[in-house]
């Protein structure tokens, strides 16, 4: 017994002496960070020095650069953990150095293009990290002869649209309607816009890409192979590497397009009109996209007391002139009562202003402005609808929305090209069989946790209420509308089972293939985030092999 006590005492003394001889956690961390910076400098090419691209908190530009691309005010506060540094690469070699050095010094890397990811995972983390901010890599080359455009991932959609319109009046690209969204995250997550029924998603029009992989190699489609190319066209590029650029097929648009916005309240027969919309919007001419915005507003007809009602706004893009549009609507959707005076004829590039709530006469050069027009505290969620909702169902939804007061939903119709592309063509699986996609929105201007908790609680209540009306087994979601409520990988992205919880909702049956590709190209799971694609571990791989052998025996 005495020997055991003596041994324990000696072990304790050794531990104390060892601990006292080691640097403190803070000094060790500081030393590690300094070593990381030295590593970056050592990997800098003389022709492309990296010095000015490294921004530490001591740099005068650090705060302004950090905040410039935070589009959700919930994460722009004093208690959101800040990065150790921001690296703003202006050359591919800077990206390669970042990947090599971050692995060597075990520092998490967050990749940001436009900062519009709703949960801020491209610029925040609970562990020590740095931001690789791509905004300096934003060159765009438009080749009208081949009808293609090569665009670096730090560019915005507005910059892309401007450069296309600069070269041609009859070309465009199917992507989102917010000009300040970054190309990188938008396209790698799928890319959804108002030409979806005619031309599909952004990723359905990608023909090549450049990516820096975990080994620091710059790869194009041929050298990376079809598996990795498939993964970064809808599976979220930040799980597999740093996507540098995409080569896009441009699409044809007429010189004149038509937009309109028509609103109806419940007192103006909105329920019947929306009921008809759901049976028309997915089957009408593919050149017509009619989005629906549903929100709770004050009922203007009640002058003595402010009662609430629901307003349903129909906002559309038609790839053609207003005369043909009105004729088509009178035949297929007379319930809306569209008139010629409701329509605005314009160019495709100027239609972006209409969808962004700007004057259609706004100078086109504003598309080059990377500053967000409005920034809110916000929360988003998503759903997909596969079966038509009855009028009674809509009426129940209106009651719930009025009860919750601040509810907003966007309905985005499918059909057309989306029904023709197989679910396995890209990682984005939500294709044929879907009627429309829902985006739930909560925006607020007041700061403070209590206000934020209230609005987030309201949107979660509406989401829960909508359960009977949306997709089931699984209830699916859209990766570009990132929602951490769906699950978080708490093991540094290493748990396949935790990753599967949210992965199946975003990718359905494509999730497992994404995990296989992840395991092949990033086995150490360097490229990770709260909802990244996880690596398959030995046990899971063994089960896959067993399943394959078993199925082979059954069929032979």
TIKOLVEX-659942 format. One record per residue (C-alpha): x, y, z. Coordinates in steps of 0.05 Angstrom, whole numbers, m for minus. Layout:
N
east  north  up
X  Y  Z
...
This chain:
556
east  north  up
0  0  0
57  47  19
92  33  m48
28  49  m85
21  116  m49
94  132  m62
85  115  m136
23  160  m142
60  216  m106
119  211  m154
71  210  m214
36  272  m188
102  308  m176
125  290  m246
59  317  m275
67  383  m237
139  391  m258
122  374  m331
64  422  m332
105  479  m302
158  468  m356
107  474  m413
84  540  m443
14  563  m423
m44  548  m469
m48  620  m492
27  625  m505
27  557  m540
m32  580  m583
2  646  m599
66  609  m618
26  562  m663
m8  621  m697
59  656  m708
86  592  m738
26  589  m784
40  659  m810
114  641  m819
92  580  m858
48  623  m904
106  670  m916
154  613  m930
106  584  m982
96  652  m1016
121  657  m1087
168  716  m1103
124  733  m1163
61  733  m1120
79  753  m1048
27  737  m996
46  790  m943
m8  841  m957
m62  788  m961
m52  767  m888
m97  808  m841
m90  798  m766
m132  834  m713
m76  885  m708
m86  904  m780
m127  967  m792
m169  932  m846
m185  869  m805
m252  891  m776
m278  924  m839
m260  863  m882
m291  815  m831
m356  854  m828
m361  871  m902
m388  802  m919
m428  786  m857
m499  786  m885
m533  761  m823
m529  811  m765
m540  755  m715
m467  738  m724
m439  809  m726
m431  822  m652
m379  824  m597
m392  753  m572
m386  718  m639
m318  685  m640
m270  721  m687
m220  689  m733
m146  687  m716
m133  720  m783
m165  733  m851
m128  712  m913
m151  747  m976
m117  709  m1033
m104  746  m1098
m69  686  m1130
m80  611  m1131
m13  601  m1097
m41  637  m1035
m97  586  m1031
m48  529  m1038
m4  557  m983
m65  565  m937
m86  493  m946
m15  465  m935
0  508  m874
m68  501  m841
m60  426  m842
11  429  m816
m10  474  m758
m79  442  m746
m119  506  m757
m190  503  m783
m203  540  m848
m269  574  m865
m280  591  m938
m322  653  m954
m343  682  m1021
m403  728  m1011
m422  714  m939
m495  701  m953
m497  632  m921
m555  640  m873
m520  608  m813
m454  644  m822
m413  580  m823
m365  610  m874
m340  661  m824
m351  635  m753
m333  574  m712
m330  549  m640
m258  527  m650
m196  568  m669
m200  584  m743
m181  632  m798
m221  657  m858
m200  646  m929
m238  704  m960
m243  696  m1036
m266  766  m1055
m201  784  m1090
m208  724  m1136
m266  749  m1178
m244  752  m1251
m298  739  m1303
m286  721  m1376
m346  718  m1422
m338  685  m1490
m400  697  m1532
m374  656  m1591
m373  593  m1549
m431  618  m1505
m391  605  m1441
m366  645  m1382
m308  629  m1335
m319  661  m1267
m278  658  m1204
m315  641  m1140
m302  708  m1106
m345  744  m1157
m417  762  m1142
m478  744  m1185
m487  817  m1200
m416  822  m1228
m429  760  m1270
m494  787  m1297
m463  854  m1314
m405  822  m1353
m453  778  m1392
m498  837  m1410
m437  878  m1428
m423  828  m1485
m493  806  m1505
m567  826  m1501
m590  756  m1515
m551  716  m1463
m559  705  m1389
m545  654  m1335
m596  617  m1290
m578  636  m1219
m605  675  m1159
m640  742  m1159
m597  775  m1105
m538  809  m1140
m491  810  m1079
m492  734  m1069
m423  702  m1079
m415  657  m1139
m375  604  m1100
m426  584  m1048
m486  595  m1093
m464  550  m1150
m430  496  m1107
m495  489  m1067
m540  482  m1129
m559  553  m1149
m633  569  m1154
m664  625  m1194
m724  649  m1234
m703  614  m1299
m704  546  m1265
m764  520  m1304
m731  536  m1370
m658  520  m1356
m654  484  m1289
m606  500  m1233
m540  537  m1239
m503  471  m1231
m541  441  m1290
m504  491  m1333
m433  482  m1306
m384  448  m1354
m317  454  m1318
m286  477  m1253
m219  490  m1220
m207  467  m1148
m147  465  m1101
m150  398  m1065
m125  377  m997
m55  365  m1026
m51  435  m1053
m59  413  m1126
m97  457  m1175
m144  410  m1213
m193  420  m1271
m250  373  m1289
m205  326  m1328
m152  320  m1274
m200  317  m1215
m245  265  m1248
m320  260  m1255
m333  240  m1182
m303  302  m1152
m332  346  m1206
m401  317  m1192
m392  330  m1117
m375  404  m1124
m434  418  m1170
m488  416  m1117
m456  380  m1058
m423  442  m1027
m352  455  m1052
m324  472  m983
m329  399  m962
m280  377  m1015
m230  434  m1028
m227  506  m1048
m264  517  m1114
m227  572  m1152
m272  579  m1213
m329  551  m1253
m338  549  m1328
m411  561  m1345
m455  550  m1406
m493  614  m1419
m566  609  m1439
m607  646  m1491
m656  700  m1468
m699  746  m1511
m681  819  m1517
m747  835  m1483
m772  799  m1421
m833  815  m1379
m841  820  m1304
m902  832  m1261
m924  835  m1188
m997  825  m1169
m1020  821  m1096
m1085  793  m1067
m1108  791  m994
m1155  740  m965
m1211  790  m975
m1192  793  m1049
m1199  719  m1061
m1126  702  m1048
m1141  630  m1026
m1177  611  m1091
m1123  645  m1133
m1066  609  m1097
m1104  543  m1101
m1106  551  m1177
m1033  575  m1179
m1008  508  m1151
m1042  471  m1208
m1017  518  m1261
m948  544  m1241
m913  477  m1252
m946  460  m1318
m952  527  m1354
m902  549  m1407
m830  535  m1384
m812  607  m1400
m856  632  m1343
m836  630  m1270
m887  655  m1219
m862  660  m1147
m911  670  m1090
m895  710  m1028
m942  699  m969
m940  747  m910
m984  773  m853
m1004  846  m860
m1053  896  m831
m1122  892  m861
m1134  961  m892
m1209  950  m896
m1214  952  m820
m1204  1026  m806
m1226  1027  m732
m1181  969  m709
m1119  937  m736
m1137  867  m755
m1089  821  m790
m1098  787  m857
m1054  748  m905
m1028  779  m969
m1008  733  m1027
m962  766  m1078
m950  735  m1146
m884  759  m1176
m862  733  m1244
m810  731  m1298
m831  713  m1369
m780  703  m1424
m821  740  m1476
m865  801  m1488
m924  823  m1447
m976  813  m1502
m961  739  m1506
m957  734  m1431
m1026  765  m1418
m1057  721  m1472
m1026  659  m1440
m1048  679  m1370
m1120  694  m1392
m1124  623  m1418
m1087  585  m1364
m1093  628  m1302
m1152  677  m1309
m1163  676  m1233
m1104  723  m1225
m1135  775  m1271
m1069  797  m1301
m1075  861  m1342
m1027  892  m1392
m1018  950  m1344
m990  902  m1291
m933  882  m1337
m865  915  m1346
m824  899  m1408
m749  905  m1399
m683  871  m1413
m663  807  m1377
m607  842  m1338
m653  898  m1315
m705  847  m1292
m655  833  m1236
m670  902  m1207
m745  887  m1206
m733  823  m1167
m686  860  m1119
m738  914  m1104
m699  967  m1140
m723  1015  m1194
m719  982  m1261
m685  1045  m1289
m627  1038  m1240
m560  1045  m1275
m535  975  m1294
m467  991  m1262
m498  982  m1193
m491  907  m1206
m416  917  m1194
m430  944  m1124
m414  888  m1075
m447  924  m1016
m511  890  m993
m572  935  m1003
m602  914  m937
m576  872  m880
m620  842  m826
m619  796  m767
m649  734  m799
m666  661  m796
m686  616  m855
m715  546  m863
m737  507  m924
m785  453  m947
m809  418  m1011
m882  405  m1029
m900  342  m1068
m976  341  m1062
m1025  397  m1075
m1054  431  m1014
m1129  435  m1007
m1166  502  m997
m1182  479  m927
m1108  466  m915
m1091  536  m939
m1143  566  m892
m1113  529  m833
m1044  555  m853
m1072  627  m856
m1099  619  m785
m1031  596  m759
m994  651  m796
m1040  705  m768
m1031  675  m698
m955  679  m706
m959  750  m735
m890  756  m767
m892  695  m813
m868  698  m885
m863  642  m937
m838  641  m1008
m866  588  m1055
m821  574  m1116
m852  530  m1170
m820  471  m1204
m838  433  m1267
m807  444  m1335
m733  429  m1339
m730  409  m1266
m777  350  m1280
m731  325  m1336
m664  321  m1301
m650  257  m1261
m643  263  m1185
m573  233  m1190
m547  280  m1245
m520  326  m1191
m519  321  m1114
m582  364  m1113
m636  310  m1112
m701  349  m1109
m725  343  m1180
m785  307  m1211
m844  297  m1165
m838  363  m1130
m888  419  m1140
m852  476  m1106
m800  495  m1055
m815  535  m992
m769  586  m960
m790  608  m890
m765  677  m873
m756  715  m809
m724  785  m813
m717  835  m756
m679  899  m742
m676  900  m666
m614  873  m632
m614  829  m570
m621  756  m553
m693  762  m529
m716  790  m596
m676  739  m635
m704  681  m594
m775  706  m606
m768  709  m682
m731  643  m687
m784  611  m643
m839  637  m689
m808  611  m752
m796  543  m719
m869  540  m699
m892  554  m770
m843  502  m797
m871  450  m748
m942  468  m766
m927  456  m840
m906  384  m828
m970  351  m857
m964  391  m922
m891  379  m942
m844  322  m961
m838  263  m913
m791  205  m899
m747  244  m903
m770  315  m896
m720  347  m943
m686  415  m947
m645  459  m994
m570  464  m980
m566  537  m1003
m618  554  m949
m571  527  m895
m607  511  m830
m568  485  m770
m634  464  m737
m629  402  m783
m569  376  m745
m496  392  m730
m436  347  m734
m407  357  m664
m346  313  m675
m307  361  m719
m345  334  m778
m319  263  m765
m384  228  m748
m418  195  m807
m481  181  m766
m487  254  m744
m472  277  m815
m525  231  m842
m580  266  m801
m575  331  m840
m542  300  m902
m602  257  m920
m647  318  m916
m603  359  m962
m582  303  m1010
m628  243  m1000
m597  181  m1033
m539  222  m1061
m511  233  m991
m475  166  m987
m440  177  m1053
m417  246  m1029
m388  213  m966
m351  162  m1009
m322  218  m1052
m304  257  m990
m267  196  m962
m228  188  m1026
m207  260  m1035
m202  286  m964
m193  225  m918
m165  268  m861
m228  311  m862
m190  376  m867
m246  412  m904
m300  411  m851
m355  453  m820
m417  444  m776
m454  412  m835
m399  387  m880
m398  319  m914
m367  269  m865
m314  217  m879
m333  144  m880
m297  107  m824
m272  35  m826
m336  5  m796
m379  40  m848
m334  20  m905
m336  m53  m880
m412  m51  m880
m411  m23  m951
m365  m80  m975
m409  m132  m940
m472  m102  m972
m439  m103  m1040
m416  m175  m1034
m483  m197  m1007
m522  m163  m1063
m474  m193  m1115
m486  m263  m1087
m561  m252  m1089
m560  m232  m1162
m510  m285  m1186
